[in-house]
Amino acid sequence: MNPLIVRWDRTVIHPQQPGEDTIVCCLTNGGQPVALLLDDELREALGLVLVDPDPEN
């Protein structure tokens, strides 16, 4: 099984209520919309990885 390749379309929908997921909007190569849902913990973890991808250095 090959992974579905998607690209971020630069849209992020932030939660309106506590406990709701952040929605990261993406598109497949064929233009199909895909949503990546991140809870608070995952959103913070992804943000830290993007800011400092190699925390050992």
C-alpha positions in Angstrom: 0.0 0.0 0.0 1.4 3.4 -1.0 0.9 6.4 1.3 -1.3 9.2 0.1 0.8 12.2 -0.7 -0.7 15.5 0.3 0.5 19.1 0.4 -0.5 21.8 2.9 -2.7 24.4 1.2 -1.6 27.0 3.9 -5.0 26.9 5.6 -5.3 26.2 9.3 -8.7 26.2 11.0 -8.2 26.9 14.8 -10.6 25.5 17.4 -13.5 27.6 18.3 -14.2 25.7 21.6 -11.9 24.1 24.1 -11.2 20.4 23.3 -11.8 20.8 19.5 -9.2 19.8 17.0 -7.1 22.1 14.9 -7.7 21.3 11.2 -4.8 21.5 8.8 -6.1 21.7 5.3 -4.2 19.8 2.6 -4.6 18.8 -1.1 -3.7 15.6 -2.9 -1.7 15.8 -6.2 -5.1 15.4 -7.9 -6.6 18.3 -6.0 -8.7 16.4 -3.6 -9.1 18.1 -0.2 -7.7 16.3 2.9 -7.9 17.3 6.5 -5.3 16.6 9.1 -6.9 16.8 12.6 -4.6 17.7 15.5 -5.6 17.8 19.2 -3.8 20.2 21.5 -1.0 17.8 22.3 -0.3 16.9 18.7 -0.5 20.5 17.5 2.1 21.5 20.0 4.3 18.5 19.2 4.2 19.3 15.4 4.9 22.9 16.1 8.0 22.1 18.1 9.3 19.7 15.4 8.8 22.4 12.8 10.6 25.0 14.8 13.4 22.8 16.0 13.6 19.6 14.0 16.8 18.4 15.7 16.6 19.3 19.4 19.9 17.5 20.1 21.9 20.2 18.1 
